[in-house]
Amino acid sequence: MGFSFPWPMSQGEWMAWISAVVTLVFGLALFLAPGLCFRLLRLQPRPEKPAAIAEGRGRMAGFYLGVGLCCVLLAQPLLYMALGFSWLFTAFGRMLSMMSDRAGTPFNWISLVVELVLATLALLFAFGFVA
């Protein structure tokens, strides 16, 4: 039994695939350069707590890499749905923080738009709105 790479064939598949690839790229960046990514995300680990970098590399990068890679390699609508809902809840958490923590910075607004776009790309295909 051979494995063939499931290349996207329709517009909807391309949209979901792009969301998965962007997620995968975010995961690779966090995995390979967590310090740089933390600076870009405006997070600063304390020098006396080097385990914070391990959280970025393990928890954050691991999730992005795992979900993104599964979507790219298996191309199943339910996986794209999981990816879309993950980005949607990420956006919801950011909105909640912007409202309750007064974190309405330009960075958070731009991040919110990116997260909503990534969620929409995956969910439109997963729910069959775009074939």
N, C-alpha and C positions, 0 to 999 in steps of 0.2 A: 504494500500500500504506500503510495507516494503522497507527499505533501506539496500542494501547489499554493502559491501565494494568491489570496483572493483579491485581485485588482478591482477597484470600483468600476462599475459599468454604467450606472445611471447618475443623474444629477444629484438625487438624494443620497446615494451612496458616497459620492464625492464630498458632499457637505459633511456627512457624519465622519468620513475618513479624515478630512482636514481637521475637524475637532479632535479626533484621536491622535493625529500626528502632532498637533500643537501641544496636547497634553503630554505626549511622549517626549517632546523637545524640552518642555518645562521640567519633566522628571530627570532627563539626562543632565540638564544644567544644574539642578539641585544636587544630583548625585555626584557629579564631577567637580563642581565648584560651589559648594554650599556657602562659603564665606562671601564670595562675590554676589551670589543670589540674595543672601541676607542683606547686604548693603543696598542692592537694588530694591528690595522689599521694605527697606527702612527698618530692619531689625538688627539689633546689636547684641550678640551674646556677650556675657560678662567674661572677662579673662579668667576668672577663678572657676568658671563653669564650662569647661570644654565639651561637656556632654551636650550642650545646646547644638553644636555643630552636628553631632550624631543624630539628633532629632530631625534636623533638616535632611540629612543624608538618608536616614532610615525611614522615619514616618512619612515625611512629606514626599521625598523622591520615590520611595517605595510604592506609595499609593499611585502617584502619577504614572510611574513606569509600568506597574502591574496592569492597571486598567487600560492605559493607552496601548500597551503592547498586545493585550488580549483582543482589543477591538481591531487593531491593525491586522493581526494574524488570523483571527477567526471570523471577523466581519459578520457578526450575528446581530439582528435587531435588538434582542434583549440586552446584549452587552452595550450597544449604543445607547439604550435607554438608561442603563446604569450610569454610563458616562454623563449623559445629559442631566440626570437627576443629581449627580454629584456636583456638577458645575452650577446647577440651579440652587442647590442648598448652600454652596459656597457663596453665591451672590446674595442669597437671603441672609446669611450670617453677616456679610459685609453691610447690607442695608440696615440690619438690626443694630450693628455697631455704629453706623453713621448716625442713626437716630438717637440711640440711647447713650453713646459715649462721646457725642459731639465730634465725630471723626469725619466730617464732610470735607475732606481735603481734595484737591484736584487729583492726586494720586489715587484716592479711593474711588472717585467718580470714574476715572479712566479704567481702573481695575474692574469695577462693577459692569461697565459696558462690555469689556472683553469677556468676562465670565458669562454674561447673559447671551452674548453672541455664540460662544462655544456651547452653551447649553442648548440654544435654539437650533444650531446646526445638527446636533446629534438627535434631539427630540423630534424635529420635523420628519426625519427619516424613520426613526423608531416607531412613531405613531402613524406612519403612512401618509402624511400630508404632502410629502414630496417623494415621488417614486424614483 
